[in-house]
Amino acid sequence: MTYTNEKKLIKDAKRIIAHHNEVSRLKGENFNVFSILNMEHKENGTHSALLGELLNPKGSHLKGDLFLQLFLQTVGNDTINLDKASVVLEKYIGRRMMPTY
């Protein structure tokens, strides 16, 4: 007894996975600076600090609100008053509710 449908399904799945992996490679989606620096376990703290510093108009980069402007342009938000902008790295917004099913 041959399993033609199953073999075709497995072959198709392998082709789709290979294609997805190639697209990810070409897009650079597998690049992770925290892996390179062997800091995966510190990603949250370092990631937040770096982004916060770049987006902070009063950051040590001395570029004013340039990075914040570019970020807001990229996400399509033009409603923030940059003269009054400030950065808060993490803010407690309340207890997270778990979904009930």
C-alpha positions in Angstrom: 0.0 0.0 0.0 1.4 3.4 -1.0 0.8 6.6 0.9 0.8 9.0 -2.1 -1.2 11.7 -0.4 0.8 11.6 2.7 4.1 11.7 0.8 2.9 14.6 -1.3 1.8 16.4 1.9 5.2 15.9 3.5 7.0 17.0 0.3 4.8 20.1 0.0 5.4 21.0 3.7 9.2 20.6 3.2 9.1 22.9 0.2 7.0 25.5 2.0 9.3 25.4 5.1 12.4 25.7 2.9 10.8 28.7 1.1 9.9 30.4 4.4 13.4 29.9 5.7 14.9 31.4 2.5 12.6 34.4 2.7 13.5 34.9 6.4 17.2 34.7 5.5 16.9 37.2 2.7 14.9 39.6 4.8 17.4 39.3 7.7 14.7 38.2 10.1 17.1 35.8 11.8 19.5 38.5 12.8 19.4 39.2 16.6 22.0 41.5 18.0 21.3 40.1 21.5 22.3 36.6 20.3 25.5 37.9 18.8 26.4 39.5 22.2 25.3 36.4 24.1 22.7 38.5 26.0 19.4 36.8 25.1 18.5 36.6 28.8 19.0 40.4 29.2 17.1 41.4 26.0 14.2 43.1 27.8 16.3 45.4 29.9 18.8 46.3 27.3 16.3 46.6 24.4 14.1 48.9 26.4 17.0 51.1 27.5 18.4 51.4 24.0 15.1 52.2 22.4 14.2 54.6 25.2 17.5 56.5 24.8 17.2 56.7 21.0 13.6 58.0 21.2 14.2 60.4 24.1 14.5 63.9 22.6 16.8 64.7 25.6 18.9 61.6 25.1 22.7 61.5 25.2 22.9 61.1 21.4 22.4 64.9 21.2 20.1 64.6 18.1 17.1 66.1 19.8 13.8 64.6 18.6 15.3 63.3 15.3 15.0 59.6 16.1 11.5 60.1 17.6 10.4 62.0 14.5 11.7 59.2 12.2 10.0 56.5 14.3 6.7 58.4 14.3 6.9 58.9 10.5 7.5 55.2 10.1 4.5 54.1 12.1 2.3 56.9 10.6 1.6 58.9 13.8 1.7 62.6 13.4 -0.4 63.5 16.4 2.3 63.7 19.1 3.5 67.1 20.1 7.3 66.7 19.9 8.0 69.8 22.0 6.4 68.1 25.0 7.5 64.5 24.3 9.2 62.4 26.9 10.1 58.8 27.3 8.9 56.4 30.0 10.6 53.0 29.6 8.1 50.9 31.5 4.9 51.9 33.1 2.5 49.8 35.1 -0.9 50.0 33.5 -2.7 47.6 35.7 -3.1 43.9 36.3 -3.1 41.7 33.3 -6.3 39.8 32.9 -6.1 36.2 31.8 -8.6 35.2 29.2 -11.3 32.8 30.2 -12.4 30.2 27.8 
